């Protein structure tokens, strides 16, 4: 992050830390410019425009691939963990609960606010339905997630292994 950004950031983001560690970690945010062509603005969950969940899903898949994580998996890529790690005022604290990616808003003091919001667009099955991940990758992750289940689990279909003798959830 350039020296200019370090000087002006406190005016743009009230309560932003000014220590060197914070700005060193914040440089990872240049990932946005390199891979998405510009900064990704922080928008209130309730104020998102139509299609924003889809854009967020695209970014999640791209960031996971960039970090070497399975795009259909439940790993949280560094880009999505950055605001929480930095306690970025006005940012989002992403986390994973029961295999679903969710987020909470970060207030001006760096504290997480309210209950997490879990957009359906970030669920592995929604990534598959949107054509963001291949069926084979979804099935591998889905099969691992439900290895100890007696059934396929909520929100899934019989896509995996659909012509196999084992049927449903990947068969054998």
N, C-alpha and C positions, 0 to 999 in steps of 0.2 A: 504494500500500500504506500502510495507516495506521501511525502511529508505534508503536502497540501491537504490531502485527505485526513491525515492525522490531526491537523490544525482545525479543519472545518467540521469534522464529524460530530464534535460535541454540540455544534449549533444545529445540525440536522437531526441528530438522535439524542434527545435530552437524556442524561444519565449514563451515556456510553462511557465505559472505562477508558482511561487514557494511558494505561501502562503499555510497555513495549510487548509483553507477552500477548496481550489482547490483539494488538495490531499484527503481530507475526501470524497468529492463528487466523485472523480475518483475511489474510492474503489468500487463503484457500478459497475464499469467495470469488476470486478472479476466475475460478472454474466456470462460473456463470457466463462471463463474457466470452471465454474461449469456446464453450460448448453450446451456449444458447444464444450467442450474439449480443448479449447485453445483460444488465443487472436484472434480477428477478425481484419485482417490487413486492413488499409485504402488504397483503390485503386482508382485511377482516374476513373471517370465514363466512359471515352472513352477508357480506357485500360483494362476494365474488360474482363475476359475470358468467352467463351461460358458457360452458366450454372450459371454464377454469379448472374444474376437477379433472377433465381430460388432459389439459396441459400439465397439471401437477402429476398425473399418472405417467405421462411421457417423460417428465423430468426424473421421476423416481426410477423408472426403468433405465434411462440413460446413465444416471448417477450410479446405480448398482453395477451396471456393466463396466463403467469407468473404474470402479473400485474392485472389480474382479469378483463380485458377488452374483449369485444366481438372480436373474431379473425377476423370476417368479417367486423367489424366496421371501423370507421375512427379515432379512438383514437390513439394517439401517445404514445407508451410505453416508460417508463423511459429510457431504454437502447438506444432508438433512439433519445431521447431528450438530452442525456448526453453531447455529443460533443458541441452542440449549447449552452447549459447552461454554460458549462465551457469555451466556446470560445477556444476550443482545436485546436492549430495550426496543420494544416494538416488533420483535421477531417472533418466531414460532419454536416451541419446544416439541420436537417430534419424538415419539416413542413407539414401542410395539407392545401390544397387549393381545393375548390370545391369537397371535399370528397376524393381527391387523395393524396397519400403520395409522397412527392418529397424531393429533397435535393439540397443543394449548397455546394461547397467546402469552407472550412475555411482556409484563408491564414495564413502565419506565424505570423501576428500580431493579429490574432483572429477575423478578419473581414470576413463576408460572401462575397463570390465572385460570380459574374455572375448571370445568370437566373437560376431558379430552373429546375432540370431534374426530370421528372415524369415517372419512369419506368412502363410500362404497367403491368409488373409482380406483382406490388404492389396494383393494383386495385382490389376491391372486386370480380368482375366477373372473373378476371384472377386467383385469389386465389381459386375460386370455380372450374374453368376449370382444374387447376393443382391438384385438389384433396386435397388441404390443409385445406379446410373448408367444412363442410357438407352443403348440399342443404338447409336444414331447417334453419340453422343459416344465410346463405346468404339471404334467403327469408325474414326473420324477419328484418334484417338490410336494405335490399333493399326496402321493403315495407314502413318502417319508413322514409327513405330518399326521397321517392317519394309520400308520403301521400297527398301532395297538388298538384301534377302534374296531368295532364290530361292523360298522357301516361306513358310508362315504362321508358323512358329516354334512352339516348344513351348507346350503348354497352351492353344492357341487352337482355335477351331472354324471352320467355314465360315459362321458367322452373318452376317458382313459380306458383303454383296453376294449373299446366298443366292438369288436369283431373277434376278440379273443375268447377262448373257452372259459376263462376265469371271469370275464365281464367286469363291469363297474370298477371304479377306483384303481385301475391298473392291472387287475388280474394277477396271475403268477408268471 
